[in-house]
Amino acid sequence: MAKGIGPGKMIRYALSFLLLVSACSVAAGLLIRQASFRKTPYEQAFRSDPAILRSHVEYLAEQCPGRNCANPASLNKAANYIEETFSLYTAEVESQTWKETENNLRNVIARFGPDAGKLLIIGAHYDVYGDIKGADDNASGVAGLLELSRLFSRTPPSVPVELVAYPNLEPPYFAGPNMGSSIHAKSLADGGVRMKGMISLNMIGFYSGRQKWPYFFIRLFYPMEGNFIAIGGRWKDRMLARDLKAGIRGAGGVRVISYSGPIIIGVDLSDHRSYWDHGCPGVILTDTAFMRNENYHTKRDTPETLDYDKMSGVVDGVFNTAISYRE
Ligand SMILES: [Zn+2]
C-alpha cells in the first residue's frame, strides 16, 4: 500500500511548481519583449520637424469626404500630394497601378539609397475607414513617410529603400488581393527583388491615456501608460524588431517597446503582413491603435489630438535605423 503524501511535502511541491511557472513566465516575457539596451547612436545634425509633420497630417485630414475608394476625388488628392512631396526630394518617384484602376487607384513609391543590396521597404496606408479625417489612422504614418523622404535627401540610407504609400488597407480590402501592399509585395517577389524587411508605419501619432492590453499575460510585461511607440511582429521578425528598436532608442525622442512572438491581436493588422507572404520579415510600428486611441475609426480622429514631438521621435528613429544598416 502506497504511503500518502504529507502536507509538508504537498506545500513544497506546490511552491516548486509555482516557482517554475513564474520563472518560465519571466523568461517568456523577456523573450517576447526582446529585452536589450542596444542603442544606435544618432549622428546627424538634423532631425524631422514636428511642424512639417503636422502640416502633412492637416492636409490629408482636410480631404473630405474621407479618402478611400468610395470617394475617389479625395483619394486622388491625397495620392497627388504624396507624389508631389516625394518629388521634392528624389527624382525616383513612381506610381504603381493595377487592374482595379478606374479611379486612378495607385501605390506611390519613392526610392533612395544604393542600387545594390537587399531592399528595405517602409510603408504606410493613405486611405481611411469611412468618412472620417483619419489623422492618426493613418495620415500620421504617411506624414512620417514624407518626412523620411526629406531626411533621406540629406543623408541617404545605407541600403536600398522604397518608401511606399498604399490605398486599400481598410475594409473591405484588408488582407485581399487589391490591398495596395499586396500588389507591391507581389510585384517585388515576381521581379526577383531580394527583400531585407518591411516596416509599416500604422498610427504613430497618439500618446496619452491609459494603455489597454487584451491579455493578462501581456499586461504583466508591458507599460500601462500610453506614452510609447510599439513594434510588433512574429518571432521570426525579431532581428528587424531589434534593429528598429535600437534605432528609435538611439534617436532618443520617444519610449519604444517591442513584441516578437505568436500572432496575437494587432500584430498582423497592417501592410507588413503582405510581405510575410513572400518570405520577407515585417513589423508594424504603431501607437497600438484601438488599444489606446479611443478616437479610432471615429470622426474624433483629428489632427489636434496628435503629439507631433513624439511622432518626430518615431520618424528620427526609423531614419536612424535605415542610415545605419551595414550589410
Ligand atoms: Zn483603420
Residues whose N, C-alpha, C, O or C-beta is under 5 A from the ligand:
A	BS01	ZN	Y129 D137
